[in-house]
Amino acid sequence: MCLDLALANTRCPISTPLLYTNMSKLVCVTGGSGCIGSWLVHLLLHRGYTVHATVQNLNDDNETKHLEALEGAQTNLRLFQIDLLNYDTILAAVHGCAGVFHLASPCIVDKVHDPQKELLDPAIKGTVNVLTAAKEAGVKRVVITSSISAVTPSPDWPSDVIKSEDCWTDTEYCKKKELWYPLSKTLAEKAAWDFSKENGLDVVVVNPGTVMGPVIPPRINASMLMLVRLIEGCTETYEDYFMGLVHFKDVALAHILVYETKEATGRHLCVEAISHYGDFAAKVAELYPEYNVPRIKRDTQPGLLRAKDGSKKLMDLGLEFIPMEQIIKDAVESLKNKGSIS
């Protein structure tokens, strides 16, 4: 597919084409229709950026309508339909952009039928395709959305040392336990760093924890579903997935912060505090005694040291994190508004 044909998979919220008066503030957000992506598009538009946001299907109102309704979308947003395994569709979306925020990656933490097809290929090959397109398009900086799932599970990490950006998920442990999502995020991030070193592309990474808060899209994400299940009485402790909460807004702000700060380099843990799933469950039970929240008595993340400043790199850049209590309140109210809980 040539670039001209790929551009056919695009749509402006208005019938007239966008006028790109400031190319330095033209950026692409892959996965723009998701919960984090929507918040990022929202804040970028608010800051005067022009945004190319990618979706999987331009004909799906669940992916497009909430983006088109954002303030500033009428003049500064263009939607692109991409396939992470189709390089030309990605190149069309990043063409002309000064920066790229790569969020698009499948998130499946329940039963995976075909790990290679459902998770690994889109995550790893998709990341390399985005970086290759960014390099070809002359993009100045790429921000990769990784995950704390690329930091934990890491059973061999010293038990007396707080986990940091130096910690990596144990891929062999993931394969043994069939933890395909952490494996996909870890291998995708490592592929990004390899590409950056080999091709001289400026890459920075954000590693968010369990992301919750007000949901902009019609659909909730896996993290919010975790909260729904907890409220409904689920006793799962997510031992290999949890490392702390973070608000949607703070994750979006972290992306913009590392993009705009030239001195920002490497990985950036993004959690309001390093905590255990049991801490989260206890706080939900305290705030909402009317729900059937299970009391988890045992330590849910053995070996994970708690820390208030686990995201010190982002804090040093000026990010002030919304605390756990407010994250939970915002998330529960959002779920109520959407009818996901009574």
C-alpha positions in Angstrom: 0.0 0.0 0.0 1.4 3.4 -0.9 1.1 6.4 1.4 -1.6 8.0 -0.7 -3.8 4.9 -0.4 -3.1 4.6 3.3 -4.2 8.2 3.8 -7.7 7.1 2.7 -8.0 5.5 6.1 -8.3 8.9 7.8 -11.1 11.2 8.9 -11.3 14.7 10.3 -14.1 15.6 12.7 -15.0 18.3 10.3 -15.3 18.3 6.5 -12.5 20.8 5.8 -8.9 19.7 6.1 -6.8 20.6 9.1 -4.5 23.6 8.7 -1.1 22.7 10.1 0.2 26.1 11.1 2.7 24.8 13.7 4.3 21.5 12.6 6.4 21.4 15.7 3.2 20.8 17.7 1.9 18.0 15.4 2.0 14.7 17.1 0.6 11.2 16.6 -1.0 9.1 19.4 -1.4 5.5 18.5 -4.2 3.8 20.5 -5.9 7.2 20.8 -9.3 5.8 21.4 -8.4 3.8 24.6 -8.7 5.0 28.2 -5.2 6.4 28.5 -5.1 7.4 24.9 -8.3 9.5 25.1 -6.9 11.3 28.2 -3.6 12.0 26.4 -5.4 13.3 23.2 -7.6 15.5 25.5 -4.7 17.1 27.3 -2.6 17.5 24.1 -5.5 19.3 22.4 -5.9 21.5 25.5 -2.2 22.4 25.2 -2.6 23.5 21.6 -1.2 20.4 19.9 -2.6 19.1 16.6 -3.1 15.4 17.0 -3.2 12.4 14.6 -5.0 9.8 16.8 -5.2 6.2 15.6 -8.1 3.8 16.0 -8.7 0.3 14.8 -11.9 1.0 13.0 -13.1 4.4 11.8 -16.6 3.0 11.5 -16.9 2.1 15.1 -18.6 4.9 17.0 -17.2 3.5 20.3 -13.7 4.4 19.0 -14.4 7.7 17.4 -17.3 9.7 18.8 -15.8 10.5 22.2 -12.6 11.7 20.5 -14.5 13.9 18.1 -16.4 15.4 21.0 -13.3 16.6 22.8 -12.7 20.3 23.1 -10.4 21.4 20.2 -11.1 18.3 18.1 -13.0 20.3 15.5 -9.9 22.1 14.5 -6.9 20.1 15.7 -7.7 16.4 15.5 -7.5 13.9 12.7 -8.3 10.2 13.1 -6.4 7.4 11.3 -7.3 3.8 11.0 -4.2 1.6 11.5 -3.2 -2.0 11.8 -0.1 -2.4 13.9 1.1 -5.2 11.5 0.5 -3.0 8.4 3.4 -0.7 8.2 1.9 1.6 5.5 -1.1 2.5 7.6 1.2 3.5 10.5 3.4 5.6 8.2 0.4 7.5 7.0 -0.5 8.4 10.6 2.9 9.6 11.7 3.7 11.4 8.4 4.6 15.0 9.1 4.6 14.6 12.9 7.3 16.0 15.2 6.5 13.4 17.9 4.8 10.1 18.4 3.2 8.6 21.5 2.9 4.9 21.0 0.2 3.5 23.3 -1.5 0.9 21.0 -1.0 -2.6 22.2 -3.4 -5.4 23.1 -4.2 -5.8 26.8 -5.5 -9.2 27.7 -5.0 -10.5 31.2 -7.6 -13.3 31.2 -7.5 -16.4 29.0 -5.4 -16.0 25.9 -6.0 -18.6 23.2 -3.2 -17.7 20.8 -0.5 -15.7 22.6 1.6 -15.1 19.5 -1.2 -13.8 17.4 -3.3 -12.0 20.1 -0.5 -10.4 22.1 3.1 -10.9 21.1 3.0 -10.1 17.4 1.0 -6.9 17.7 3.0 -5.7 20.7 6.5 -6.5 19.5 6.2 -6.2 15.7 3.7 -3.3 16.1 6.2 -1.4 18.2 9.0 -1.9 15.7 6.7 -0.9 12.9 5.8 2.4 14.7 9.5 3.1 15.4 10.5 2.4 11.8 7.8 4.7 10.5 8.8 7.4 13.0 12.4 7.1 11.8 11.4 7.3 8.2 9.1 10.3 8.9 11.8 12.2 10.7 10.1 12.2 14.1 12.2 13.9 16.8 11.0 11.9 19.9 8.9 8.8 20.5 7.3 8.1 23.9 6.5 4.4 24.4 3.8 3.4 26.8 5.2 0.3 28.5 3.9 -1.0 31.8 4.8 -2.0 35.3 4.2 -5.5 33.7 7.7 -5.0 32.2 9.0 -4.4 35.7 7.2 -7.2 37.6 6.9 -10.2 38.0 10.6 -10.3 38.8 11.0 -12.9 41.5 14.8 -12.8 41.6 14.9 -9.1 42.4 16.6 -8.6 45.9 13.9 -8.6 48.6 15.5 -5.7 50.5 15.7 -3.4 47.5 12.8 -1.2 46.3 11.9 -2.0 42.7 12.9 0.8 40.3 13.4 1.4 36.6 16.4 -0.9 36.8 14.2 -3.9 37.4 12.9 -6.0 34.5 10.2 -8.7 34.4 11.6 -12.2 34.2 10.6 -13.4 30.7 11.3 -17.1 31.5 9.1 -16.9 34.6 6.3 -15.4 32.4 6.6 -18.2 29.8 6.6 -20.9 32.6 3.5 -19.3 34.2 1.9 -18.4 30.9 1.8 -14.7 31.8 1.5 -13.6 28.2 0.6 -9.9 28.8 3.7 -9.1 31.0 5.8 -11.1 28.4 4.4 -9.0 25.5 5.0 -5.7 27.3 8.5 -6.7 28.3 9.6 -7.9 24.9 8.0 -4.9 23.2 9.9 -2.5 25.4 13.2 -4.3 24.9 12.6 -4.2 21.2 12.1 -0.5 21.4 15.3 0.0 23.3 17.2 -2.1 20.8 15.7 -0.2 17.9 16.7 3.1 19.5 20.3 2.1 20.0 20.7 0.6 16.5 19.0 3.5 14.7 19.7 6.6 16.8 16.0 7.3 17.4 15.2 9.4 20.5 13.0 7.1 22.6 11.7 7.5 26.2 9.4 5.2 28.1 6.6 5.5 30.6 5.8 2.4 32.8 2.3 3.0 34.3 0.9 0.9 37.1 -2.8 -0.1 37.4 -4.5 2.9 35.7 -7.9 4.1 37.0 -10.1 7.2 37.2 -12.7 8.9 35.0 -13.2 6.9 31.8 -13.6 9.0 28.6 -14.4 6.2 26.1 -17.7 4.2 26.3 -15.7 1.0 27.2 -13.7 0.5 30.4 -10.2 -1.0 30.4 -8.8 -4.0 32.1 -7.7 -2.0 35.2 -11.2 -0.6 35.7 -12.6 -4.1 35.2 -10.3 -5.2 38.1 -12.1 -2.7 40.3 -15.6 -3.9 39.1 -14.6 -7.5 40.0 -13.3 -6.4 43.4 -16.5 -4.6 44.2 -18.5 -7.7 43.1 -16.5 -9.8 45.6 -13.7 -11.3 43.5 -10.8 -12.5 45.7 -8.1 -12.6 43.0 -5.0 -10.8 44.2 -3.3 -10.2 40.8 0.1 -11.1 42.4 2.0 -11.0 39.1 0.3 -7.9 37.8 0.0 -5.3 40.6 2.5 -2.7 41.8 0.4 0.3 42.5 -2.3 2.7 41.3 -2.1 5.7 39.0 -4.8 8.1 37.7 -5.5 8.3 34.0 -4.8 12.0 34.0 -1.4 11.5 35.7 -0.3 8.9 33.1 -1.3 11.3 30.3 0.6 14.1 32.0 3.6 11.9 32.4 3.7 11.2 28.7 3.6 14.9 27.9 6.2 15.7 30.5 8.8 13.2 29.2 8.0 14.3 25.7 8.5 18.0 26.4 11.5 17.7 28.7 14.6 17.2 26.6 16.5 15.9 29.7 14.1 13.1 30.2 15.7 9.8 29.3 15.2 6.1 29.9 12.3 4.4 31.7 9.9 6.2 34.1 7.8 4.2 36.7 4.4 5.8 36.9 2.5 5.0 40.1 1.2 7.2 42.9 3.1 4.8 45.3 4.5 1.3 45.1 1.8 -0.6 46.9 0.1 -4.0 47.2 -3.2 -5.1 45.8 -4.3 -5.7 49.4 -3.7 -2.0 50.2 -5.9 -1.1 47.3 -8.6 -3.5 48.2 -8.6 -2.3 51.9 -9.0 1.3 50.8 -11.9 0.4 48.5 -13.6 -1.4 51.4 -13.0 1.5 53.7 -14.4 4.1 51.3 -17.4 2.0 50.1 -18.6 -0.3 52.9 -21.9 -0.8 51.1 -20.1 -3.0 48.5 -19.1 -6.6 49.0 -15.4 -6.0 48.9 -13.4 -9.0 50.3 -11.0 -8.5 53.2 -7.7 -9.8 52.0 -5.7 -10.7 55.1 -2.5 -12.1 53.5 0.3 -10.2 51.9 -0.7 -10.0 48.2 2.7 -9.1 46.7 5.3 -11.0 48.7 8.7 -9.4 48.3 7.5 -6.1 46.9 8.7 -3.3 49.2 6.2 -0.4 49.4 7.5 3.1 48.6 5.9 6.5 48.5 8.5 7.8 46.0 8.6 4.8 43.6 8.1 7.2 40.7 10.9 9.6 41.8 12.1 10.2 38.3 8.7 11.7 37.3 8.3 13.4 40.6 11.7 15.1 40.1 10.4 16.3 36.7 7.5 18.0 38.6 4.7 15.5 38.4 2.5 15.6 41.6 0.5 12.3 41.7 -3.2 12.1 42.6 -3.4 9.9 45.8 -4.9 6.5 45.9 -8.1 7.6 47.7 -9.0 10.1 45.1 -8.2 7.7 42.3 -10.6 5.2 43.7 -13.3 7.8 44.3 -13.0 9.1 40.7 -13.0 5.5 39.3 -16.0 4.4 41.3 -18.0 7.5 40.3 -17.1 6.9 36.7 -18.2 3.3 36.9 -21.5 4.4 38.4 -22.1 6.9 35.7 -21.5 4.3 33.0 -23.8 1.8 34.7 -20.9 -0.7 35.2 -21.8 -0.9 39.0 -25.0 0.0 40.8 
